[in-house]
Amino acid sequence: MAKEKIKIVIPTEWKDITIGKYQEYLRVLKSKKKDKQKEEEIIALFCGLSKEIVNKIKLKDKKELVNKINLFVNNERNTELEKRIKFNGKKYGFIPNLSKITTGEFVDIEEYGKDINKNLHKIMSVLYREVERESKNFYKIKPYDPSEVDIEEFKDFPMSTAISSIDFFFRLGTTLLRDLNNSLTENQRKQVREACQVNGAGTT
């Protein structure tokens, strides 16, 4: 009887990887599991294979697959900002004007930025919001209200968009954030954070 052929597809574009999948990949890499188990979990994760199928792959082929996946992950990435994107049947837009970022947006991004990889989906829920209206190159997004956002939903956000926006934001937005941070007294920042904790929101 001929052996069953296994078709394995390795992702080649970041748009095919979700934030949640990337976060899981990092979690596996940082875990204390044995290398063999890590390799099998990474293959299953990126190639969409069951544990049973992965177990049927030859050891040398597993290592080759993991090497290709690692090469893909560490390869040069597209950093052109995706200002608007269709996500879960809706259109989302990047904050149109970072110079007008609100204190609530700033406070939450600052907090989430303490661990970017872990909080990447949360950062995206601040930077990208549903588009209310648009006209050619112009668009308006909904006001920032964390209580109305399903943050966990952003784990399905494409990594291609996340990568481009993070690069853009921290390259061009850091100065704006620093200026906003400097304009707030420590007492004001404390009041904002306390208000956020009480209300479960990040807006002012």
N, C-alpha and C positions, 0 to 999 in steps of 0.2 A: 504493500500500500504506500502510495506517494505521501511524503510529508506535507502537512498543511502549510501553504505559503502565507506568510504574514506581511501585509503591506504596511509599511511604516512611513508616516509623513512628518517630517521635521519642519517646524515653522521657519520661514525665511524673512518674515516681515513683522515688525513690532505691532502692527495693527491687528495681527492674529493672536496677540497675547493680551490677556486682561491684567489689570492691576492685581487682582486677587491671586492669579496664577503666578505672577512674578513674586509677590510677597511670600507665597508658599515655597517657591524655589529658594528664596533667600533663607527661609526658615529651615528647610532641609539642609542647606549648605552649612548653616551655623549649628545644627544639631550635633549631638555626641554619638550619633548612630555610626555603625561601621560603614566604610566606603562602599561596600557592595550594596548595602541597603539604600544608601544615598543615591547611588547610580540608578537603581531600579525605580526608586520613587521619582527621580527627575525624568526618567524616560517615560514613565506612566503619565506624569503631569503634563509634559510638553507635547507628547505624541498622542495623547488621548487613548492610552492602552490600559487594559485591566491588568491586575497583578498576575493573573494566570497567564496571560499572553506574554508579559515581560519575562516570566520565568522560563518560557520556552526559547528565548533568545540566547544564542551562544555568548559566552563570557567576553570573548574578544570583540564581538559585535556590539555588546553593551557598552564597552569602553569607547568604541569608535563613535557610537551614538551620543554618548555624554560629551565627548570631546567636541563634536559638531555643535551640540547645544550650547556648550560653554563658549565656543567661538562666536556663535550667533549672538549670545547675550553680551559679549564684550566687544562686539564689532562696532564700527562707526555708526552713529545714530543720526537720523534726520532731526534737525533742530529748528526747522521752519515752523513757526507758530501756527497752529490750527485755530483760527479765531472762532469758527462756528463748526459744530459737529452734530450729526444726527445720532441720538443715543436713546435706546429703548422707545423708539417711535416718536420722540420729541426732538426739537432743535435746541441745542445749548450753545451759549456764547461765552467766550472769555471776557473778563471784566474789561469793558471798552476803554476806560481811561484810568490807568493806575494812579495818576496824580490826584484822583478824586476818591481813592479807596477810603472806606469808612473805618472808624476806630474799631468797630466790631469785627470787620474783616481782618484788620491788622492784628488784633489781639489773638484771634483764632489761628491765623497763619503762623504767627510767631510761636504759639504754643505747639502746634502740629509740627512745625519745622524743627523741633528739638529731636525728632526721630523721623526723618523724611520717608524712609522706606516703609516703616510701620504705619505711618499716618498718610501715605500718599493718596489713598482714596478720600480721606477727609480734606486734604488740601485741595483736591479737585472739586469737591463739593462747594468750596468757597470760591475758587477761581472761575468755575464754570456754573452758570445758572440758566434756567430755561429762558429762551428768548420770548419777550412779550410782543415786540413788533420789530420789523426790519424794512429797509428800503435800500436796495442795491448794496453799497458798501457800509451802510449805517444800520445799527441795530441797538435795541435796548433790552437789557435783561431784567429779570425780577429782582426786587430788593432782597438783600441778604437776610434770611430768616431761617436759622438752623432748625427751628421747631417744625418747619414745613418740608424739610428735606430728609429723604431716606438715605442717610450717609452710606449704609451698607450696600446700597444699590450701586454706588460708585466703584465697588470692587470689580464690577463688570466693565468698567470704563477701559477703553483701549490704551495700551501702554504707549503707542505712537503719539497720541495726543498728550498724555501725561508727561512724556519725556520732553516734547517740544515746549510745552507751557512752563515746566519747571525751569528749563534752561533759560527761557525768555524772562520769566519772572525774577529769577535770582541774578540774572545778568543786568537787566534794566530796571527792575523794581526794587533792588536792595537799597539804592540811594533814597528812593521815595519813602521806603519803610523806615530808614534811619532818620530821615527828616521828621517823619510823623512821630517816631519814637522820642526824638529829642524835644519835640514840641509839647509832649505830655510830661507832667511832673510824675514822680514816682507815686504820689498819693492818688493822682488821677488814674494811673494804670491799675493801681490796687483796687480802686473803686469799680473800674470797668470789669476786672476779673471777678470780683465778688458778685457783681450784678449778674455776670454770665453764669456763675455757679448757682445762684439762687433761681434765676429764670430759665436755666437750661438753654440759653441763647447767647449769641455773640454780637447782637446789634446794640446800638445805643439809641 
